[in-house]
Amino acid sequence: MLKILVTGGKGQLAQCIKKLSSSYQFEFIFKSSSELDITNAKNIEQELSNYNYDYCINCAAYTQVDKAESDVTKADLINHIAVEKLAGACSKNQVKLIHISTDFVFSGDNSLPFLENDKTNPLGVYGKSKLDGESKILQNLDQFFIIRTSWLYSEFGHNFLKSMLKYGKEREELSVVFDQVGTPTYAMDLAEMILKIIQSQSKKYGIYHYSNEGVASWYDFAFNIFKLAEINCNLKPIRSQDYPTPAKRPAFSVLDKSKIKKTFQFEIPHWQDSLSKAIQNIN
């Protein structure tokens, strides 16, 4: 039976993996940041050398995009330096690493969906720290899957879906930007993709893109949330310049999923279908 370590065990993606875990003949060990500090090289080395893992799914990350602009050291520590230590320990102990990255490694100035080998150019601290983490995996490890994803949400943790459900019920009117375009991704779908990769025992290592199918603006995402949840809130589309944030975000961050679909023969659900499932699971 394959033994799998999941870091960031209390985050939304790890919780989705946990929910699906009973359907797979794997042994899972979930570790929260308080149980396994991935910024501590000694802790990581002890964990990987003592328990004979086959895979590590790294769900641990600093994801507060705006806060990262003023909390540069912490974002870099978790998303870059800790990932270097984890990759080194995985290499030493022959553990395959599945690492979650982001669409924010791109600047968003494309008009076509981003391919895995397209030029990266992050606009802010968060994106740069994640890209630096990717680079350390490439330098230190041969057996890895880096999965870039976008606009992750679920019934767990803090995310856009849960914020909209909360604010939509509390307020009469909300303004949401319509000039940032990407794809909402249901973390349960991503979790299933990750487990299918492990199940396949594939050695086609490298960088992959995964999000749900389809394209939306944040306004479209919010509109569909309110429609499916039957929330009567006046939703207004606004430009990014009318809602300034500390971190600049990509205007276009749609990911091309051709590689992951072809490699693993996996059908990806449309974001609207997955959103409907997520809202049903919350209700």
MOFEN-V712809 format. One line per field, one symbol per residue. ss: DSSP state (2 for helix, 1 for strand, 0 for the rest). phi: phi as a letter, one per 20 degrees, with the letter a starting at -180 (. if undefined). burial: + if it has 24 or more other ideal C-beta (glycine too) atoms within 12 Angstrom, else -. Layout:
# MOFEN-V712809
ss = ???
phi = ???
burial = ???
This chain:
# MOFEN-V712809
ss = 0111111000022222222222200111111000000000222222222220001111000000002220022222222222222222222200011111112220000000010000000000222222222222222200011111100110000002222222222200111110001100112222222222222200000111100010011222222222222000011111022200000000010010022222220000012222222222220
phi = .fdcedemfdfffffffffeffececedcecfffebefedgffffffffedlfecceeefaedegffgfddgfffffeecffffffffffffdldfdddedbfffdfneedcgfefeffeafebfggffffffggffgfdbeebcedecblfbafdmdafgfffffffeedebcdcfddddacfcfffffgffffffffflfdefqecdbbffncbefffffgfffffeleecfddfcegfecfcgdfdffccfeedgfffffdldedfffffffgffffffe
burial = -+++++++++++++++++-++--+-+-++++-+--+-++---++--++----+++++++++++-+--+-----++++++++++++++++++-+-++++++++++++++----++-+-+-+-+++++++++++++++++--+-+++++++++++++++-++++-++-++-----+-+++-+++++++++++++++++++-------+++++++++++++++++++++-++-+-+-+----+------+++++++++++-++--++-+-++-++-++-+++----
